[in-house]
């Protein structure tokens, strides 16, 4: 009985960690959308904010990859 509960907990934990991958997609969309809205309002400042856009996207994607790694570790680690 206890082995089944532990197995269930492993799958539930991996599913919850998988939510982070979806949140990373939402984060990238939010970052890109806000950048586009700001660039359309002030096109002269868009060139200076492009590196900040790429840094924000990189951080959001890194967190998504980290969530994926945690889900894999929960599924396949001992």
C-alpha positions as protocol buffer text, in pm:
chain_id: "A"
residue {
  index: 1
  type: UNK
  ca { x: 0 y: 0 z: 0 }
}
residue {
  index: 2
  type: UNK
  ca { x: 276 y: 247 z: 89 }
}
residue {
  index: 3
  type: UNK
  ca { x: 461 y: 181 z: -236 }
}
residue {
  index: 4
  type: UNK
  ca { x: 152 y: 276 z: -433 }
}
residue {
  index: 5
  type: UNK
  ca { x: 111 y: 601 z: -241 }
}
residue {
  index: 6
  type: UNK
  ca { x: 476 y: 690 z: -300 }
}
residue {
  index: 7
  type: UNK
  ca { x: 436 y: 614 z: -670 }
}
residue {
  index: 8
  type: UNK
  ca { x: 125 y: 831 z: -685 }
}
residue {
  index: 9
  type: UNK
  ca { x: 305 y: 1114 z: -509 }
}
residue {
  index: 10
  type: UNK
  ca { x: 587 y: 1094 z: -759 }
}
residue {
  index: 11
  type: UNK
  ca { x: 349 y: 1139 z: -1053 }
}
residue {
  index: 12
  type: UNK
  ca { x: 154 y: 1416 z: -881 }
}
residue {
  index: 13
  type: UNK
  ca { x: 478 y: 1600 z: -803 }
}
residue {
  index: 14
  type: UNK
  ca { x: 598 y: 1566 z: -1161 }
}
residue {
  index: 15
  type: UNK
  ca { x: 266 y: 1699 z: -1288 }
}
residue {
  index: 16
  type: UNK
  ca { x: 284 y: 1997 z: -1056 }
}
residue {
  index: 17
  type: UNK
  ca { x: 641 y: 2066 z: -1168 }
}
residue {
  index: 18
  type: UNK
  ca { x: 514 y: 2052 z: -1526 }
}
residue {
  index: 19
  type: UNK
  ca { x: 295 y: 2352 z: -1456 }
}
residue {
  index: 20
  type: UNK
  ca { x: 614 y: 2557 z: -1452 }
}
residue {
  index: 21
  type: UNK
  ca { x: 670 y: 2478 z: -1819 }
}
residue {
  index: 22
  type: UNK
  ca { x: 333 y: 2629 z: -1908 }
}
residue {
  index: 23
  type: UNK
  ca { x: 403 y: 2926 z: -1685 }
}
residue {
  index: 24
  type: UNK
  ca { x: 728 y: 2985 z: -1875 }
}
residue {
  index: 25
  type: UNK
  ca { x: 530 y: 3007 z: -2199 }
}
residue {
  index: 26
  type: UNK
  ca { x: 294 y: 3255 z: -2042 }
}
residue {
  index: 27
  type: UNK
  ca { x: 591 y: 3455 z: -1915 }
}
residue {
  index: 28
  type: UNK
  ca { x: 754 y: 3472 z: -2258 }
}
residue {
  index: 29
  type: UNK
  ca { x: 426 y: 3584 z: -2413 }
}
residue {
  index: 30
  type: UNK
  ca { x: 380 y: 3853 z: -2151 }
}
residue {
  index: 31
  type: UNK
  ca { x: 735 y: 3981 z: -2193 }
}
residue {
  index: 32
  type: UNK
  ca { x: 711 y: 3993 z: -2572 }
}
residue {
  index: 33
  type: UNK
  ca { x: 365 y: 4150 z: -2565 }
}
residue {
  index: 34
  type: UNK
  ca { x: 466 y: 4423 z: -2326 }
}
residue {
  index: 35
  type: UNK
  ca { x: 777 y: 4495 z: -2529 }
}
residue {
  index: 36
  type: UNK
  ca { x: 570 y: 4522 z: -2846 }
}
residue {
  index: 37
  type: UNK
  ca { x: 320 y: 4752 z: -2678 }
}
residue {
  index: 38
  type: UNK
  ca { x: 600 y: 4975 z: -2553 }
}
residue {
  index: 39
  type: UNK
  ca { x: 780 y: 4972 z: -2888 }
}
residue {
  index: 40
  type: UNK
  ca { x: 465 y: 5078 z: -3070 }
}
residue {
  index: 41
  type: UNK
  ca { x: 412 y: 5366 z: -2827 }
}
residue {
  index: 42
  type: UNK
  ca { x: 772 y: 5486 z: -2841 }
}
residue {
  index: 43
  type: UNK
  ca { x: 961 y: 5341 z: -3140 }
}
residue {
  index: 44
  type: UNK
  ca { x: 1273 y: 5547 z: -3063 }
}
residue {
  index: 45
  type: UNK
  ca { x: 1324 y: 5368 z: -2729 }
}
residue {
  index: 46
  type: UNK
  ca { x: 1264 y: 5019 z: -2869 }
}
residue {
  index: 47
  type: UNK
  ca { x: 1622 y: 4979 z: -2992 }
}
residue {
  index: 48
  type: UNK
  ca { x: 1762 y: 5043 z: -2645 }
}
residue {
  index: 49
  type: UNK
  ca { x: 1526 y: 4795 z: -2479 }
}
residue {
  index: 50
  type: UNK
  ca { x: 1590 y: 4502 z: -2714 }
}
residue {
  index: 51
  type: UNK
  ca { x: 1870 y: 4352 z: -2498 }
}
residue {
  index: 52
  type: UNK
  ca { x: 1640 y: 4369 z: -2196 }
}
residue {
  index: 53
  type: UNK
  ca { x: 1376 y: 4182 z: -2396 }
}
residue {
  index: 54
  type: UNK
  ca { x: 1619 y: 3900 z: -2475 }
}
residue {
  index: 55
  type: UNK
  ca { x: 1738 y: 3878 z: -2114 }
}
residue {
  index: 56
  type: UNK
  ca { x: 1377 y: 3855 z: -1991 }
}
residue {
  index: 57
  type: UNK
  ca { x: 1293 y: 3584 z: -2243 }
}
residue {
  index: 58
  type: UNK
  ca { x: 1608 y: 3392 z: -2149 }
}
residue {
  index: 59
  type: UNK
  ca { x: 1520 y: 3401 z: -1778 }
}
residue {
  index: 60
  type: UNK
  ca { x: 1163 y: 3286 z: -1844 }
}
residue {
  index: 61
  type: UNK
  ca { x: 1282 y: 3000 z: -2064 }
}
residue {
  index: 62
  type: UNK
  ca { x: 1549 y: 2901 z: -1812 }
}
residue {
  index: 63
  type: UNK
  ca { x: 1282 y: 2868 z: -1544 }
}
residue {
  index: 64
  type: UNK
  ca { x: 1074 y: 2653 z: -1781 }
}
residue {
  index: 65
  type: UNK
  ca { x: 1371 y: 2426 z: -1847 }
}
residue {
  index: 66
  type: UNK
  ca { x: 1438 y: 2407 z: -1473 }
}
residue {
  index: 67
  type: UNK
  ca { x: 1076 y: 2301 z: -1413 }
}
residue {
  index: 68
  type: UNK
  ca { x: 1112 y: 2035 z: -1682 }
}
residue {
  index: 69
  type: UNK
  ca { x: 1431 y: 1909 z: -1516 }
}
residue {
  index: 70
  type: UNK
  ca { x: 1259 y: 1887 z: -1178 }
}
residue {
  index: 71
  type: UNK
  ca { x: 972 y: 1692 z: -1334 }
}
residue {
  index: 72
  type: UNK
  ca { x: 1216 y: 1446 z: -1495 }
}
residue {
  index: 73
  type: UNK
  ca { x: 1408 y: 1407 z: -1171 }
}
residue {
  index: 74
  type: UNK
  ca { x: 1087 y: 1330 z: -984 }
}
residue {
  index: 75
  type: UNK
  ca { x: 985 y: 1072 z: -1240 }
}
residue {
  index: 76
  type: UNK
  ca { x: 1312 y: 891 z: -1303 }
}
residue {
  index: 77
  type: UNK
  ca { x: 1529 y: 943 z: -993 }
}
residue {
  index: 78
  type: UNK
  ca { x: 1524 y: 681 z: -722 }
}
